[in-house]
Amino acid sequence: MTSFKNLTVLDHPLIQQKLFYLRDYRTNNYNFRTILNELAGLMVYEITRDFPLAEREVTTPLEKTTGYVLARPITLVPILRAGLGMCDGIMNLVPQARVGHLGLYRDKKTLQPVEYYRKFPSDLENSDVLVIDPMLATGGSAAAALDFVKQAGARWIAFVCLVAAPEGVRVLEERHPDIPVYTAALDRELNEHKYILPGLGDAGDRIYGTE
């Protein structure tokens, strides 16, 4: 349970077990990527539980019947670079999903997000959009990403991360109170360098072996 109205912590046992291994400093880059993909897929399985369905006719080998498909397409918008590490696991579950890309970095002096790349599908207004990034720390990059996605016309958006700090969740609650935030863990705090504690280190470095 949390005091944040916009936050859902996904406490499925398999999600929590995989997060345990991601936190472990002994988990190497290959295993980190593999577990991260599995965890991202499990999280989206939970998140999409109440997504609307549309009825469609289908012909089986024996006769025609009706079945159900998602009423709207899903679009993933990973925040580069670490957000890309979650894409494959989600697309294994939803192979029809489209992927937009948003490149942001945090200026070392101002600590404000700076955009360096943006490429979205043209009709986000007809899609359910999941903005994904492993960490929600200060909330600055996440809030900016949500600004860009809204400006592109998206109507239903959720933010998905592995680990969140209270400071970041609070920023999103203030700047985007209409957007749900899903995470596997709400951690204690940020340290003086704006890293999440206890966290899992720098997700991008652990995904790509650049630590």
C-alpha positions as CSV (number, residue, x, y, z in Angstrom):
1,M,0.0,0.0,0.0
2,T,1.2,3.6,-0.7
3,S,-0.1,7.1,0.0
4,F,0.3,8.0,-3.7
5,K,-3.0,8.0,-5.5
6,N,-1.4,7.5,-8.9
7,L,0.9,4.6,-8.0
8,T,0.3,0.9,-8.2
9,V,3.0,-1.5,-6.9
10,L,2.8,-4.8,-8.6
11,D,3.3,-7.4,-5.9
12,H,2.9,-10.6,-7.9
13,P,5.3,-13.2,-6.4
14,L,7.2,-13.8,-9.6
15,I,7.6,-10.1,-10.2
16,Q,9.1,-9.7,-6.7
17,Q,11.4,-12.7,-7.1
18,K,12.8,-11.4,-10.4
19,L,13.3,-7.9,-8.9
20,F,15.3,-9.6,-6.1
21,Y,17.8,-11.0,-8.6
22,L,18.0,-7.6,-10.5
23,R,19.0,-5.9,-7.2
24,D,21.8,-8.3,-6.6
25,Y,25.2,-6.8,-7.5
26,R,26.5,-10.2,-8.5
27,T,24.0,-10.5,-11.4
28,N,26.0,-10.1,-14.5
29,N,25.0,-8.1,-17.6
30,Y,23.6,-11.1,-19.5
31,N,21.5,-12.4,-16.7
32,F,20.4,-8.8,-15.8
33,R,19.1,-8.3,-19.4
34,T,17.4,-11.7,-19.4
35,I,15.6,-11.2,-16.1
36,L,14.7,-7.6,-16.9
37,N,12.9,-8.8,-20.1
38,E,11.0,-11.5,-18.1
39,L,10.1,-9.0,-15.5
40,A,8.9,-6.3,-18.0
41,G,6.6,-8.9,-19.6
42,L,5.1,-10.0,-16.3
43,M,4.5,-6.4,-15.3
44,V,2.7,-5.6,-18.6
45,Y,0.6,-8.8,-18.2
46,E,-0.6,-7.4,-14.9
47,I,-1.1,-3.9,-16.2
48,T,-3.2,-4.9,-19.2
49,R,-5.6,-7.0,-17.2
50,D,-8.4,-4.5,-17.5
51,F,-7.7,-3.3,-21.1
52,P,-10.9,-3.1,-23.2
53,L,-11.6,-5.9,-25.7
54,A,-13.3,-5.9,-29.1
55,E,-15.3,-8.8,-30.4
56,R,-14.2,-10.3,-33.7
57,E,-15.3,-13.1,-35.9
58,V,-12.8,-15.9,-36.4
59,T,-12.9,-19.1,-38.5
60,T,-11.6,-22.2,-36.7
61,P,-10.8,-25.4,-38.6
62,L,-14.4,-26.5,-37.9
63,E,-16.6,-23.4,-38.0
64,K,-17.0,-19.7,-37.5
65,T,-17.1,-18.3,-34.0
66,T,-16.4,-15.1,-32.2
67,G,-13.4,-14.2,-30.1
68,Y,-11.7,-11.1,-28.6
69,V,-8.8,-8.9,-29.4
70,L,-7.5,-5.7,-27.8
71,A,-9.7,-2.8,-28.6
72,R,-6.8,-0.5,-29.2
73,P,-3.2,-1.1,-30.2
74,I,-0.4,-0.8,-27.7
75,T,2.5,1.6,-28.3
76,L,5.6,1.5,-26.2
77,V,7.7,4.6,-25.7
78,P,11.0,3.7,-24.1
79,I,13.1,6.5,-22.7
80,L,16.5,6.0,-24.2
81,R,18.7,4.3,-23.4
82,A,17.7,2.1,-20.5
83,G,14.1,1.9,-21.5
84,L,15.0,-0.1,-24.5
85,G,16.0,-2.9,-22.2
86,M,12.4,-3.5,-21.3
87,C,11.0,-3.5,-24.9
88,D,11.8,-7.1,-25.9
89,G,10.2,-8.7,-22.9
90,I,7.0,-6.7,-23.5
91,M,7.0,-7.4,-27.2
92,N,7.3,-11.1,-26.6
93,L,4.0,-10.8,-24.9
94,V,2.5,-8.2,-27.3
95,P,4.2,-8.7,-30.6
96,Q,1.9,-6.4,-32.4
97,A,2.9,-3.4,-30.2
98,R,4.5,-0.4,-31.9
99,V,7.5,1.3,-30.5
100,G,8.2,5.1,-30.4
101,H,11.6,6.3,-29.2
102,L,12.4,9.3,-26.9
103,G,16.0,10.3,-26.1
104,L,16.5,12.3,-23.0
105,Y,19.6,12.9,-20.8
106,R,20.0,14.8,-17.6
107,D,22.2,17.9,-17.7
108,K,24.9,17.5,-15.2
109,K,24.8,21.1,-14.0
110,T,21.1,21.9,-14.1
111,L,19.9,18.3,-13.5
112,Q,17.1,19.1,-16.0
113,P,16.1,16.7,-18.9
114,V,17.3,17.6,-22.4
115,E,15.7,16.0,-25.4
116,Y,18.0,14.7,-28.2
117,Y,15.7,12.3,-30.2
118,R,12.0,11.8,-30.7
119,K,10.2,9.5,-33.1
120,F,6.6,8.5,-32.5
121,P,3.9,6.6,-34.5
122,S,1.6,9.2,-36.1
123,D,-1.7,8.2,-34.4
124,L,-1.0,7.9,-30.7
125,E,-4.5,9.2,-30.0
126,N,-5.9,5.8,-31.0
127,S,-3.4,3.8,-29.0
128,D,-2.8,2.8,-25.4
129,V,0.7,4.2,-24.7
130,L,3.1,2.8,-22.1
131,V,6.1,5.0,-21.4
132,I,8.8,2.8,-20.0
133,D,12.0,3.3,-18.1
134,P,13.6,1.0,-15.5
135,M,14.0,3.8,-12.9
136,L,11.8,6.6,-11.7
137,A,14.3,8.7,-9.6
138,T,13.8,12.5,-9.6
139,G,10.9,12.3,-12.0
140,G,12.2,15.1,-14.2
141,S,12.9,12.9,-17.3
142,A,9.7,10.9,-16.8
143,A,7.6,14.1,-16.5
144,A,9.2,15.6,-19.6
145,A,8.6,12.3,-21.5
146,L,4.9,12.4,-20.6
147,D,4.7,16.0,-21.7
148,F,6.1,15.0,-25.2
149,V,3.7,12.0,-25.5
150,K,0.7,14.2,-24.6
151,Q,1.8,16.8,-27.1
152,A,1.8,14.0,-29.7
153,G,-1.9,13.4,-29.1
154,A,-1.9,10.4,-26.8
155,R,-5.1,10.1,-24.7
156,W,-4.4,7.1,-22.5
157,I,-0.9,6.9,-21.1
158,A,0.7,4.9,-18.3
159,F,4.3,5.1,-16.9
160,V,6.0,1.8,-16.2
161,C,9.2,1.4,-14.2
162,L,10.9,-1.3,-12.1
163,V,11.9,0.8,-9.1
164,A,10.6,4.2,-8.0
165,A,11.7,6.7,-5.5
166,P,9.0,8.7,-3.5
167,E,10.5,11.9,-4.9
168,G,9.9,10.9,-8.5
169,V,6.4,9.5,-7.8
170,R,5.5,12.8,-6.1
171,V,6.7,14.8,-9.2
172,L,4.5,12.8,-11.5
173,E,1.5,13.0,-9.2
174,E,1.9,16.8,-9.3
175,R,2.6,17.3,-13.0
176,H,0.6,14.4,-14.4
177,P,-2.1,13.5,-11.9
178,D,-4.1,11.8,-14.7
179,I,-1.4,9.2,-15.5
180,P,-1.1,6.0,-13.6
181,V,2.3,4.8,-12.5
182,Y,3.2,1.1,-12.2
183,T,6.3,-0.2,-10.5
184,A,7.6,-3.4,-9.0
185,A,8.9,-1.5,-5.9
186,L,8.6,1.9,-4.1
187,D,12.1,2.3,-2.6
188,R,13.2,4.5,0.3
189,E,14.8,7.6,-1.1
190,L,17.3,9.3,-3.4
191,N,20.9,9.8,-2.2
192,E,22.9,13.0,-2.7
193,H,23.8,11.9,-6.3
194,K,20.1,11.3,-7.1
195,Y,20.4,7.5,-7.2
196,I,17.6,5.4,-5.8
197,L,18.2,3.6,-2.4
198,P,18.4,0.7,-2.1
199,G,17.7,0.6,-5.9
200,L,19.6,-1.7,-8.2
201,G,22.4,0.6,-9.5
202,D,22.5,2.3,-12.9
203,A,20.1,0.2,-15.0
204,G,21.6,1.3,-18.3
205,D,25.1,0.4,-17.3
206,R,23.9,-3.0,-16.0
207,I,21.9,-3.7,-19.2
208,Y,24.7,-2.8,-21.6
209,G,27.8,-3.5,-19.6
210,T,29.1,0.0,-19.5
211,E,29.6,0.3,-15.8
